[in-house]
Every structure is written in C-alpha cells, then in structure tokens.
C-alpha cells in the first residue's frame, strides 16, 4: 500500500511539473521564461503604440499578400488560406523596429479600409540571415 501511494504521489508531482512547463516558453541562451499569451498580446501592437514604445521604424514596406514568401515571412503567410493569398486584394504592411541591442521586431499589419490591423509578428536576432 505504501509503495502504491509513493508511486501515485510521484506521478502526480511529475504531471503537475510538466503542466507548468507546457504553459511557458523558454527563449534562447538567457532562459527567459514568460507566458506565451502575454508575449503575443504585447507584440501585436497597434502601429502607433509600437512607435511610442520602440521609436521610429527602421524599415516599412507595403506588400501584396500573394507576394509574401520565404522563411522570414512564414508567420504572416500561414495566417491566411491559399485562396486568400491568391486573391490579389489583401495588402500587408511590414514594419520593423529595433527591439533592443540584439533583436529586431517585425509586425505585419493587414491594410483594411486605410486601417492597419496587427496580424503577426517576429522577434529576430540582428545576426540572422534570411
């Protein structure tokens, strides 16, 4: 009976530990642990809010959704269906800011009736090559 109780407690502890870890993401070498939902909410900023927080954008480009491709733009590309990507009517504004001394932040906005709607983002290392 004691052994069964010990096994049960061990399993419960292991499951609880895994549950906590599944709700977190770990960023590269510095092992920063944050809630992934908070990161998404914080990074899908309105353009004016991003400019207030991060300063002037270092690059800005308006692109037809059908012309978006490649590894760098995967976060926005797969937000839309194949039919939407081929429609030739959806424009995306790609805006990049310097996030900190090691990273850039790119946010993709859908241009809809002269309004920019944040759809996806990417935080990427300044040393990255796409």
Secondary structure by P-SEA (a helix, b strand, c coil): caaaaaaaaaaaaaaaaaaaaaaccccccccccccaaaaaaaacccaaaaaaacccccbbbbbccccccccccccccccccccccccccbbbbbbbccccccbbbbbbbbbcccbbbbcccccccccccc
